[in-house]
Each structure stands twice: as structure tokens, then as C-alpha cells.
């Protein structure tokens, strides 16, 4: 009895498939990737800190403190509950980006792309003229979905350093630097390591003003 033809070979032309079939497959793939990138970015762009600050506490975070819409400024200006709530919401945006990649394409690369786009949406939100947060909470949400064990270590390091130094920026910068190192040590997939490295670069770049203030001794304590 003859073996059944390999469906993958048929789809990609090794068993006489037509160019139109291959074109349709490529077109569907492109649409899936485009949908993932756009939707994840738009979800990341939702300014949860700004929305919650105005709706619940009647304050625009852009007008106070560091003028940032992230959890740290919310904690300082609106209080602990506000800071925690906004942190959780931003964290969930990162998780949702990864989940979206898993649902639409189901590959590790797609999960990373969804998470990265959500993180970039938070940092460069369409709805706020591309001026958003620093990406720590959203990036941590992505990391937690991809590499939960490493995320737990990073979070503990961030918490200890923040409590010891009273500088959130110090904890965030060191945690960001640690992410790709741990990803390499734990032998995570290369695409996960690439995300950790890219996230570290972006987060440290977003903290360049904090680094300058730390050097000058003018950084705000937590």
C-alpha cells in the first residue's frame, strides 16, 4: 500500500501544488502577523495610568511628579492602591500580547512579537502622541508569560534593591540587565533570550534621565 502524500509537501509545492495555493498561504500568514502586531500594539497603547487616574482619582498624572503615567508616579501622586492597580493593569497588557500571539499563530516567535508590540505600545502609545511609560511593568508581564521562573527571580531582585536603596529606578535597571543574563543561564529558547535582551536595552534607554539624576544625586526616592 502506497504511503499517503505529505500534506506539508503538498501545501508548499513539493507535490505539485499550484502557485496560487502558495500565494494564499503566504497571504494568510502576512495577515495573521499584521493583525498580531497592530492589535498588540494598540492594546499596549491603552494609557491605563492616565485613564484610571482621571476616572477614579480625578488627576492627570502627566501634570504631577515625574509626569509619567506609569505605576511609580501613580504610587507617589495617587497613593499605594493606585500604584498597585496601575502596575497590575500594565502587567496584564504584556501578558495579553503574549496570549494574542499564542492564539493567532501559536509559535514562540509570535508570542514574543505580541509581547514586544504590547510593550512598545505602552512606551510609545498612539493615543498620547507616542509619549508613555517606561515599559517595566508591561515588560515584566511579557517575561512572566514567557519565562515565569526567571521573572520570579527578577522581581525579587527588583524588590530587594528598591527597598534597600529607595530608588525604583535602580531596581528596574538592575532587573532589566539581569533578564538576558538569566535567560542565557537557564538556556531559554533563543527567541526568548532575544526579547529579554531587547527589553533590557529599551528599558535602560528609557531610564537615561534617571541615570543622569542618580549620578547627580537628584533622583527621587520611593
C-alpha positions in Angstrom: 0.0 0.0 0.0 1.4 3.4 -1.0 2.2 5.9 1.7 -0.1 8.9 1.9 1.4 12.1 0.5 2.9 14.6 3.0 0.4 17.4 3.4 3.1 19.9 4.2 4.8 19.0 1.0 1.6 19.4 -1.0 0.9 22.8 0.6 4.4 24.1 -0.2 4.8 22.8 -3.7 6.9 19.6 -3.4 3.9 17.5 -4.6 2.8 19.7 -7.5 0.9 22.5 -5.7 0.0 25.5 -7.7 1.5 28.9 -7.1 -2.0 30.3 -6.2 -2.1 27.9 -3.2 1.3 29.0 -2.0 0.4 32.7 -2.5 -2.8 32.2 -0.4 -0.9 30.6 2.4 1.7 33.4 2.3 -1.1 36.0 2.3 -2.9 34.4 5.2 0.4 34.3 7.1 1.0 38.0 6.4 -2.5 38.9 7.6 -2.1 37.0 10.8 1.3 38.7 11.6 -0.1 42.1 10.7 -3.2 41.5 12.9 -1.0 40.4 15.8 1.4 43.4 15.5 -1.4 46.0 15.2 -3.7 44.6 17.9 -1.0 44.0 20.4 0.4 47.5 19.9 -3.0 49.1 20.3 -3.6 47.2 23.5 -0.3 48.3 24.8 -1.1 51.9 23.8 -4.1 52.0 26.2 -3.0 54.6 28.8 -4.3 52.8 31.9 -2.5 55.1 34.3 -4.0 58.2 32.7 -7.5 56.7 32.4 -7.6 55.3 35.9 -6.1 58.4 37.4 -8.7 60.6 35.8 -11.7 58.3 36.4 -11.0 57.3 40.0 -8.7 59.9 41.5 -9.6 62.9 39.2 -5.9 63.6 38.5 -3.9 63.7 35.3 -0.6 62.0 36.1 1.1 63.9 33.3 0.7 67.1 35.3 2.3 65.8 38.5 5.6 64.4 39.8 7.7 62.9 37.0 4.8 63.5 34.6 4.9 59.8 33.8 1.7 57.7 33.5 3.3 54.6 35.0 2.9 52.8 38.3 5.8 54.6 40.1 4.5 58.1 39.6 1.0 56.9 40.4 2.2 55.5 43.7 3.9 58.8 44.6 1.0 61.0 43.5 -2.2 59.0 44.0 -1.1 56.5 46.7 -0.2 52.8 47.1 -3.6 51.4 45.9 -3.4 53.4 42.7 0.2 52.4 42.1 -0.5 48.7 42.6 -3.7 48.9 40.4 -1.9 50.6 37.5 1.1 48.2 37.8 -1.3 45.2 37.5 -3.1 46.7 34.5 0.2 47.5 32.7 1.4 44.0 33.6 -1.7 42.4 32.1 -1.1 44.3 28.8 2.1 42.5 28.4 0.5 39.1 29.2 -2.3 39.8 26.8 0.2 40.5 24.0 1.9 37.1 24.5 -1.5 35.4 24.7 -2.6 37.0 21.5 0.5 35.7 19.7 -0.3 32.2 21.0 -3.9 32.4 19.8 -3.3 33.8 16.4 -0.1 32.0 15.3 0.8 29.7 18.1 4.6 29.9 17.8 7.2 31.1 20.3 8.2 33.8 17.8 4.6 35.1 17.6 4.3 35.1 21.4 7.4 37.2 21.7 6.3 39.5 18.9 2.9 40.1 20.6 4.5 40.8 23.9 7.1 43.1 22.4 4.5 45.1 20.5 2.4 45.5 23.6 5.5 46.8 25.5 6.3 49.2 22.7 2.7 50.4 22.6 2.9 51.2 26.3 6.2 53.1 25.8 5.1 54.8 22.6 1.3 55.0 22.8 -0.6 56.1 19.7 -3.2 57.7 21.9 -0.8 60.0 23.8 1.5 61.3 21.0 3.9 58.4 21.5 4.8 59.6 25.0 4.1 56.8 27.5 5.6 54.8 30.4 9.0 53.2 30.7 7.9 49.7 30.0 8.9 48.0 33.2 5.5 46.6 34.3 4.4 45.7 30.8 7.8 44.1 30.0 7.6 42.1 33.3 4.2 40.9 32.2 5.7 39.6 28.9 8.6 37.9 30.8 6.1 36.3 33.3 4.2 34.7 30.4 7.4 33.5 28.6 9.8 32.7 31.5 8.0 32.6 34.8 10.9 31.2 36.9 13.2 33.9 35.7 10.5 36.6 36.3 10.2 35.5 39.9 14.0 35.9 40.4 14.0 39.3 38.6 11.0 40.5 40.7 12.7 39.6 44.0 15.9 41.3 42.9 13.9 44.4 41.9 12.0 44.4 45.2 15.1 44.0 47.4 17.1 46.7 45.6 14.2 49.1 45.6 13.6 48.6 49.4 17.3 48.9 50.2 18.1 51.9 48.0 14.7 53.5 48.0 15.2 54.1 44.3 12.8 52.3 42.0 15.0 53.2 39.0 17.9 51.3 40.5 15.8 48.2 41.0 14.4 48.5 37.5 17.7 49.0 35.7 19.4 46.1 37.5 16.4 43.8 36.9 16.5 44.7 33.2 20.2 43.9 33.0 19.7 40.6 34.8 16.9 39.4 32.5 19.1 38.4 29.4 21.8 37.0 31.7 19.4 34.7 33.4 17.7 33.8 30.1 21.1 32.6 28.9 22.0 30.8 32.1 18.6 28.9 32.1 19.1 28.1 28.4 15.8 29.6 27.4 14.9 29.5 23.7 16.9 32.0 21.6 13.8 33.9 20.7 13.1 34.4 24.4 16.6 35.5 25.1 16.4 38.0 22.2 13.3 39.5 23.8 15.0 39.8 27.2 18.0 41.5 25.6 15.8 43.9 23.6 13.6 44.7 26.6 16.7 45.4 28.7 18.1 47.8 26.1 14.8 49.7 25.7 14.1 49.9 29.5 17.6 51.1 30.3 17.3 53.7 27.4 14.0 54.8 28.9 15.8 55.3 32.2 18.6 57.5 30.8 17.2 60.6 32.6 17.0 58.6 35.9 20.6 57.5 35.4 21.7 61.1 35.0 19.8 62.2 38.1 21.3 59.3 40.1 24.8 60.4 39.1 24.0 64.0 40.1 22.3 62.8 43.4 19.0 64.3 42.4 16.9 61.2 41.8 13.6 61.0 43.7 13.4 58.3 46.3 10.5 55.9 46.6 
